[in-house]
Amino acid sequence: MEISWESILGHQVNKERLQQLLVGDRVPHALLFCGPEGTGKRLTAEVLAAALLCAAPGQRPCGHCPSCQAMRSETHPDFYRIAPESRGKSARSIRIEQIRAMETETARVPILSARRVVLLDEADLMNETAANSLLKTLEEPSGQAVFILVSSMRSSLLDTILSRCTPVMFGPLSADEVAAALVQQGVAAEQALVLAALADGSAGRAMQLAGDGGLALRDDAMSVLQLLPLTDMAVIWEQGKRLGALGREPLAQWLRYFRMLLRDLLVLYSGGSGRLYHPDLMTGLASLLPHLPERQVFVAAAITGETEHRLVRSNVNNRLLMEAFLLQLRDLQ
């Protein structure tokens, strides 16, 4: 685990703010790190946790004390991480049992440091009972603990939880920052620039693209977009079956690319006044404009967003979801 402020890409204002709070020992008991996926929220939360647990004077985390060594090896007894779990075919979520186990642990006296730190990753995936249990803990914390919630979908959290957390907003990284991160990982500079443009300010997404054929998913989404408007039912069933077999995570990426391609169409409709996510596909996208009126593109984008939400938030059959998605696109008016 990286535990230095220097390991965090960008977000200089946030880093300085958090370091100032550390110096004055004024870190709130609950923080919410929110912003787009893959922009460094989780890493910043881990570095802040290491700093809170570090006992060295001056700049924290020092990187050398027993606490920092334990954080680096991910064995710190006072650092508690909660992340969504999947059981069987159910969607990933944070369950009440995880929150209760955390509450029992944080009520105990710290072992190595002066406090405990709890990191709730993807906190927006808490189910209702888990969220209500966490709310009680935030209202009446037992023991000396700091809670750091990390979320890419702030609107999915209970308003009562939001009101008890100090927000720290993370905006998208610049394309240059994302490209630099890719180059550091050994990606060729020219390819890094292309991937950075596709990543929409997310270094995590860019690295995923570099490693698992994300461009192939993007190109596949483009091929389906070129089929619109869909009229052949045999094609709809064939594509629904094929896309449904991708798996939940690749399918989520595919839908994200489809939505980004639609956004690029809207940019072209506006006269190209915005930045294209896919400048290398501009010719192909422009050829679609005579066949897809602007109003239909807006509707398609809304349908895609709703399909993304259902994929992530519900235990839905992927094939049925994509068949319904394609049928809605067929009926664009």
N, C-alpha and C positions, 0 to 999 in steps of 0.2 A: 504494500500500500504506500502510495506517495504521501508524504506528510510535510511538504514545504510549500510556502506561499508561491515560490517561484515556479512550481510545477503547474500552476493554474494559468491557463491561456486566457489573456484578456481580463475584462472585468476589474480594472484597476480601482475604480471608485468603490466597488463592493469590498475589495480586499482591504483598502485603506480604512473604510468604515468599520469593518469587523476588527481589524487590528487596534483601532482606537478604543473600541469597546472593551477589548481584552486588557489594554493598558490600564483603564480605569475600573476594571472588574465590574463592568456595567452590562455584560451580556444578558439579555432577557432570558427568562426561564423557558420560553418557547419561541422558536423562529420558524418561518415558512420560507424556504427557498423555492421560488416559482419562476417559470419561464419555459421557453421551448426546449424540447428534448435534445440532449446531446450537447449542451452549451457549457457544461462544467459545474452544474449545481451540486451533483453528488460528490465530486472531487473536492469542491470548496467546503462542503459539509464535513467531509472526512478530515481535512486540514484543520478546520475550526475545532472539531472534536479533539484532535491531537493537541491543539494549543490549549484547550480548556483543561485537559487532563495532565499536561506537562507541568512539572513543579519547578522548573528552572527559572531563575530571575531573568529579566530582560526580554529579548525577543523570543516568542514562543510560536510554534514548537521548536525546541532546541535541536531535536534530532538525535540526541545522544543519551539522554537520561533513560532509566529503566522504563518509564512510561512511554516514551517515544519509541524505544526499541520494541516494546510490546505492541504498540500500534502498527509499526512497520511489519511485524510478523503476524498481525491480525490475531493476537492472543490476549489483548488487554481485558482484564476481568471487569473493568468498570465501563467498557464501551459495549453498548447493546444495539444491535442492528435488527430491524424488522423489514422484511420484504414480502411482496405478494407470493403466494404459493398456489400451485394448481393440484387439484386432487382428481384423479381419473380424467374424465373428459370435461370437467367443469372449468370455467374461466378462472384466470388467476385473480386472487383477491387476498386481502389481509383480513384474517378472521379473529373473532372474539377471543379464541384460545391464545393467540399470539399476544394480544394486548394484555390479557390477564397474566400470562407468564412474565411479560415485561414489568407489569405493575408489582408483582411479587419480588422480582429481582431488584428493582430500583428502590424498594422500601428498605432494603438491607443497607448496612453500613458499607461505604466504599472500601475496596481492598488495597489498591495500589495508589490511588489518587485522592484528592480532597472531595471529589464529586463523582457522579456518574453522568454519562452522556448517552442519550438514546437517539438514533437516527432512524426515521421512518421513511424508507425509500418508496417512491410511487404511492405516497400517502392517499392520493385520490382513489386508489383501488380498495380502500377499506370498505367492508360491507357495513350496513347500517348499525348493527349491534356493536361492531368493533369501534365505529366512529363515536357512538354514544358513550362507550366505556372510556375511550381516550379522552373525551370531553370532560368527564368527571375527574380524570387524573390531572388534566390541565387546570381545572378549576381549583382542585384541592390536592396539589402535589405532595406526596409523602417522600421524605428523604431529600437529599441534596442532588438534584438532577436537572440537566438542561435537555430540552427536547428540540430536535431539528427535523422538521418535516420537509421532504423534497417532493415536488409535484410539477408535472408539465400541464396539468389541467386544474388550475385553481378553482374554477367554477364548479367542479364536482365535489368539493369539500363542503361540509356543513358551514353555514354562516356563523354558527356559534363557535366552531373551531377557528375559523378565520379571525374572529374578533378577539381571540385569546392568543394569537400568534403575531409576532412582529414580522412584517413581510420584508423580504430581500429579493428584489426583482432582477432577473438575469435576462438580458436581451440577446438577440442573435449575435454571433461573432461575425467579424468582417470576413469577406472572401479571402483576403490576404492572410488573415490569422489562421483560417482553416487550411489554406494551402501550405502555409509554413509548418503546421502540425503534421500534415501528410508527408511533406518532404523529410521531416525529422524521423518519420517512421519508414523511410526508404522508398517512398513513392517518387517516380520521376516527376520533375517540376512541371512539364507540359501536361501530364495526366492529372497532376494535383490541381492545376487550375480548372480543368474541366469538372473534376469531382467536387471541388469547392463551390463551383457555380450551382451544382445540383443539390448540394447539401443544405441550402437555405439557412446558413449561419450555424449549422450544427456540426462540430468537429466529430462527435460520435457517429453521426450518420455518414459523414464523409469516409471515416475509417471503415465503417461497415461496408460501404460501397466498394472501397478498395479491396476488401477481403473476400466478399461473398457473391460477386457477380451482380451487384446491384444495377449496373448499366444494362444487363440483359433483361432484368425486370422492367426497367424504364422503357427499353425498346419494345418489350412485349405489350406494355400498356399503350404505347403509341400504335402498335399494330391493331389493337382492339378499337382504339379511338378512330382509326381510319375506316373501320367497318360501319361507323354510324352514318345515317340512321339504320339500325338493325331491322330487317324485315323478315329474314328467313328464320323460322323457328328452329330448324335443325341446327343452324349455326349457334343460336342462343343456347340450346341444350348442350351442344358440344363444348362451347366456350365455358359455360357454367360448370360443367363437370371438370374440365381441365384446370380452371382457376381454383375451384373448390378443393382440388387435390394438392395445392401448393403448401398447405400448412398455415397456421394462424399468423406467425410472424412474417413470412414472405408475402402472404396475402395483404397484410397491413401495409407493407412497403409498396406493393403493387398499387393499391388504392391511393396511397399518398402520391405516387408518381402520376397516376391518372388525374388526380385533382390538380397537381402542379401543371400538367399539360393543358388542362382546361383554363387555368389561370393565364398561361402564356397566350392562349387564343384570345382571351379578353384584352390582354396587353396589345396584341396585334390589331384588335378592333378599335382600340383607342389611338391608333396611329403609331404604336411602338414607343409610347412615352414612358414606359416602365422597363425595368430590367427583366429580361427573359431568363427563366430558370434553365431553359434548354436552347441556347443560341445555335447549337449545332443542328437542331431540328427545325430551324425557322422556315426553310423552304417547304418542308413537308407540312408543317402546321399552317402556313399561309395557303397551301392548296386546299385545305379543309374549309376555309372561310365561306366559299360560295355554297357549301352544302350544310353548314351549321350556323343558322342565324344566331346573332348575339344573345337573344332572349333564351334560346334553347341551351346555349352554353351555360348561362346562369343557372338554369334549372338543373342541368346535368351536374354542375358543381355542388348544388345543394343536395342532390341525390347521393353523390359520392361521399360527401361529409357525413350524412346520416348513416350510410352503409359502414363507413369507418367506425363510427360511434357504436353501432350495433355489434360489430365484430369484436371490439375491445371490451365492451361493457356487458355482454350477455353470452350465455352458453348456447350459441347458435350453430346450426349445421352450416359449414362453410359452402357446400355445394348449393343448398337451398338459398342461402344468402346471395350468392353470386347470380343464380338464376333469376331471383327477384330483382336484383340490381340491373341486369341486362334487359329484363322485361320492362322496367321503368324507363330505361334509355330508349327502348323501342318506341315507347309511347310519348316521347318528347313532343311537346306542342308549343 
